[in-house]
Amino acid sequence: MTINPEDMCRVVEQLSDAEIAAINEMVPEWGYGPKHISTDLGISISESRALLQSLHRKGVLNFGHLMDDEGKLHGKGYWLDRFGEAVRQRLTESAQPCSP
């Protein structure tokens, strides 16, 4: 799947400060639940859940079953998908807005 730079820029420009903070807390190889983000950002679980759901709707996160290193089910959560990793990279590369 090729990432469309225009789609990525549109999403980057629509992110709230809280969504950017949540993305920056996430490591691509790991899954996260609302409690993780809540603790890391010092916000309520309901605020964290809303952030994660918003990022999922924007296509930055996937949601599903999480597995541990041994392949055993370890609950459900969110993780950065390929598009989300590209958005995260764009956020870390430059504070400049995307070009139209």
C-alpha positions as CSV (number, residue, x, y, z in Angstrom):
1,M,0.0,0.0,0.0
2,T,1.4,3.4,-1.0
3,I,0.7,6.2,1.3
4,N,-0.8,9.2,-0.4
5,P,1.1,12.3,0.8
6,E,-2.0,14.5,0.4
7,D,-4.0,12.2,2.7
8,M,-1.2,12.2,5.2
9,C,-1.0,16.0,5.2
10,R,-4.7,16.4,5.5
11,V,-4.7,14.2,8.6
12,V,-1.6,15.8,10.1
13,E,-3.2,19.3,9.8
14,Q,-6.4,18.1,11.5
15,L,-4.7,16.6,14.6
16,S,-5.3,18.2,17.9
17,D,-2.5,18.8,20.3
18,A,-3.8,15.9,22.5
19,E,-3.9,13.5,19.5
20,I,-0.3,14.5,18.6
21,A,0.7,13.8,22.2
22,A,-0.9,10.4,22.1
23,I,0.8,9.5,18.8
24,N,4.1,10.6,20.2
25,E,3.6,8.3,23.2
26,M,3.1,5.2,21.0
27,V,5.9,2.9,19.9
28,P,5.1,1.3,16.5
29,E,5.7,-2.3,17.7
30,W,3.3,-2.1,20.7
31,G,-0.4,-2.0,21.3
32,Y,-2.0,0.4,23.7
33,G,-5.2,0.6,25.6
34,P,-6.9,3.7,27.1
35,K,-5.2,3.2,30.5
36,H,-1.7,3.3,29.0
37,I,-2.4,6.6,27.2
38,S,-4.3,8.0,30.2
39,T,-1.3,7.3,32.5
40,D,1.3,8.6,30.1
41,L,-0.6,11.9,29.3
42,G,-2.2,12.4,32.7
43,I,-5.7,12.5,31.4
44,S,-8.9,10.6,32.3
45,I,-9.6,7.1,30.8
46,S,-12.7,8.5,29.0
47,E,-10.5,11.3,27.4
48,S,-7.9,8.7,26.5
49,R,-10.6,6.4,24.9
50,A,-12.0,9.3,22.9
51,L,-8.5,10.2,21.7
52,L,-7.8,6.7,20.6
53,Q,-11.1,6.3,18.9
54,S,-10.7,9.6,17.0
55,L,-7.2,8.5,15.8
56,H,-8.7,5.2,14.7
57,R,-11.4,7.0,12.7
58,K,-8.7,9.1,11.1
59,G,-6.9,6.0,9.9
60,V,-3.9,6.5,12.2
61,L,-4.5,3.5,14.5
62,N,-5.7,0.0,14.0
63,F,-7.8,-1.7,16.7
64,G,-7.9,-5.4,17.6
65,H,-6.6,-8.3,19.6
66,L,-3.1,-7.9,21.1
67,M,-0.7,-10.8,21.4
68,D,2.2,-11.2,23.7
69,D,5.7,-12.3,22.6
70,E,4.6,-16.0,23.0
71,G,1.6,-15.5,20.7
72,K,-1.0,-15.6,23.5
73,L,-4.0,-13.3,23.5
74,H,-3.3,-10.3,25.7
75,G,-6.5,-8.3,25.3
76,K,-7.5,-5.6,22.8
77,G,-6.0,-2.3,22.0
78,Y,-4.8,0.2,19.4
79,W,-1.5,0.4,17.5
80,L,0.0,2.6,14.9
81,D,-0.6,1.2,11.5
82,R,1.7,1.9,8.5
83,F,-0.2,5.1,7.8
84,G,0.0,6.1,11.4
85,E,3.8,5.5,11.5
86,A,4.1,7.8,8.4
87,V,2.1,10.4,10.2
88,R,4.2,10.0,13.3
89,Q,7.4,10.3,11.3
90,R,6.0,13.5,9.6
91,L,5.3,15.0,13.0
92,T,8.8,14.3,14.2
93,E,10.6,15.5,11.0
94,S,9.2,19.0,11.0
95,A,7.0,21.5,12.7
96,Q,6.2,23.0,9.3
97,P,2.7,22.5,7.9
98,C,2.3,20.2,4.9
99,S,2.4,21.9,1.5
100,P,-0.9,21.9,-0.5
